[in-house]
Amino acid sequence: MQFTRSTRRLRASPLAETYPFPVQFYEHPPTDNISLQDFENFAVERLKLLKSVETIGVSYIKASESYNKKLESELRKLKFPYRVSSGEKLDDYEMRRKDHISHFILRLAYCQSEELRRWFIQQELDVFRFRFNELQDKQQEFLQHNKLEYQTIGEEEKELQKKNLADSGGYGSIKISEWLFYKVYFTDVLELVRARKVFLKDGFVYIPHPEIAVIVLNEFRQRLSKSLALASRALPVVQSDERLQPLLNNLSHAYVGQDYSIQKNVGKISLEQIDGLAAKSYAPCMRQLHKALRDNHHLRHGGRMQYGLFLKGIGLTLDQALQFWKSEFIRGKVDPDKFDKLYSYNIRHSFGKEGKRVDYTPFSCMKIIMSNAPGQGDYHGCPFRHSDLELLKQKLQSYKIPPAGISQILDLVKGMHYQLACQKYFELSHNAEEVGFSLNHPNQYFIESQKLLNGSRDIKKESSQPENQQRNQGSQSTRGTSACVSKPTSQAESADMEGLEELLSDVYTE
Amino acid sequence: MASSDNPYDAAELPDLLPIYYRRLFPYSQYYRWLNYGGVPEKYFQNREFSFTLKDDIYVRYLSFNNQNELEKEMQKVVPYKIDIGAVYSNKPSQHNSVKSGSFHAESKELVFDIDMTDYDDVRTCCSSADICCKCWTLMTIAIKILDRALGEDFGFRHRLWVYSGRRGVHCWVCDKNARNLSQAARSAVAEYLSVVKGGTDAIKKVHLTNPIHPSIRQAITVIDSYFEDYAVNEQDIFESKETWQKVLALVPDEFREGLQTDFVKVRNSAERWKSLQCTLNTIHLEEIKLQYCYPRLDVNVSKGINHLLKSPFSVHPKTGRISVPIDVKNLETFDPFSVPTISSLCRELDRKTKEEQENTHTENGEGLEVKRRIRDYKKTSLLGPVKIFEQFIEKMEQSQKGQLLEQSDRGGDF
């Protein structure tokens, strides 16, 4: 191998020193400056990675060949480090730097609650495990570099305990003679102790070198857990930074896949059709908002946002929207002038025609369920989540859902599977056997409904999101939904924090 | 002392308990134990106790500043049952005045509870709350196996075994390491020690891996020394078709029919046992022995840091028996039916006091009264158990001293 001068210079570069391995314990936070753009992009990419890790972990047995292959390709695609390459290039170090920085950013977003922490730790652990295994014969070096020296046992003791070691782990005697054995206090390897898979003497577990990964993983988990606890205490200071606050808030509550911000069906719907569409193709959340609007000739802010953006998503133009709302509010004895003053500005704003001129995206189910719970006098939110069970039952009865179906839906609601409940509602109200998609957006509901009722001519969808038909009936999340598809056009606009929503992946937390 | 001499009647409790708490309960040793040498500070003060009063009134989050307060309260309130809980972050008696979320359990002995009712499916002599000398062997086996494992495998040095007063035993592991274990660690220890798994629906409850883990092999050695006497003779598990069917339900299908035929042909239990031994592979045989004899512990009791467990030296209201420490070095001599009851103790005390009054002049009335109180338990059958308790505490104190010396040596303190 010929070393060019530039390569040699790279080896001496500070990056190489800081990041000698493609895997690390994230002990020290990054200290260099980065642009807000990088800050955001790095965070987003790591989140995509972790989300994929989660999906892959659900679809394949961890550490199996197919799992490893998938994970490797994901790491490569998103340009994260995972392997020691023979001729380390600047790119490798850049990736390690990105890895480092992005991890710390996400810590800030994911330290905030028990569920978020648990999720974050689980995915980071899986990535770490993969990378540590990839190190192979560099593992010892890595451990030494990280000051993880485990006590080894001498030859005499090994000889003495040979049978015990063999019987506890099922190892052959040749291997035992070859291997280095470590002594670790049992609290550091609880999983092995619990399963009685190791030899235990005087509180110490005897672990052969090949299984040292278990201990290292535990170490990683413990350290990360502690750091997250610390981070949550430091969070108020970080959150007070206006540039960061929206980003961090959004990171932990984001949505996957299509955002329905780009409408291919703009202007295809006339206002006269809306009542009919509401009865046939609206999800219950929008149906209830529409009814409230028609009944009361008014909706409060939360309802206007949720329904208004939905209407934009199904293809209403700004002019149509203005007309729609105005005509209704006037019936509610709102002065036309007052309407123009108070309400029309907001409608135009949500279409991106005022102020920051960001094209706001219709709310996903996640967002509707998790944020901005409705109060007295509100009609927004998710009926499956926010309605009292009795009321929900009555509503479903009024929608002519058969009693058996209603109890199925209520069961799902009791199990907190709100989106599955809505899916069930879709099936029952459309007389469909199985929906064939994983519901996570009211606009998706609308499009799918229209598709079913009219055939696919009317609304052209970009790509059938979400592709994996993982109906995790047992799981409480819509995690089975696909790895995301990002909208290149909106990405260009994402200089603003708001644009983040389109790019991020879903994390359903209870 | 046979129980028939001094039958216990629960109706006597309200009269006997005050005497027990005033004259017999070993407060100073009890305090020495739970204070752990005052290290860390406030360990005793932050310990939760719970009392069950007459009419089943249950009071939690009791705590005391010192031995005297504990003594006074017990004598005043006269609890029917006393439980010991965890050491908390603050005084349990003040838990309501602590900011919510910050009052939490920090430390507690690692405990195990072996209850005879968990063995009902393998006992032929008794069931439910009953025990007899035949099935008590199961407790002896359980203590031997668990005590060895806790000591040799886990390195726990200070293990107090206590008779529960009716149908089981408790183990209090008091090492500092043990007291500071997390819930996950306690659960892992309990799982490591568990071999018999499965509820009523599971017929075969033991599945061993090959090769057998050294810890299990040790357990099997213990069981082997008892099995023939206990299972084949006393429990007579091969006595009749009804009983040996249960054994055969545990053997691999391919052997069952053959063994059934054999069993019928053969004349007695001993021969059936021999037949079983000859037919089965080692590992299947071991599985059967383990199912019949291996300790069955309740993981939930062990894993909770804030779990409350019956206190040593408390009285069992149903049997009147005192929860006495068991001498592990002389397990074979322990007889649950000879454990003193509160009524027998009070009668002993009465008798001794009368003897003393006949023999001595009451010169200094007060002085003798105090002296009498200090030595009262020594006049009764409680002497033995308290001695065992004292030995246990002394061993701990020795080890604590040793550790402090080590620390100060390292730190250069004088």
Interface residues (C-beta under 8 A of the other chain):
Chain A: K163 N164 A166 D167 S168 G170 F186 T187 L190 E191 V193 R194 A195 R196 F199 L200 K201 D202 G203 F204
Chain B: E152 D153 F154 G155 F156 N177 L181 S182 A184 A185 S187 A188 V189 E191 Y192 T209 P211 I212 H213 P214 S215 I216 R217
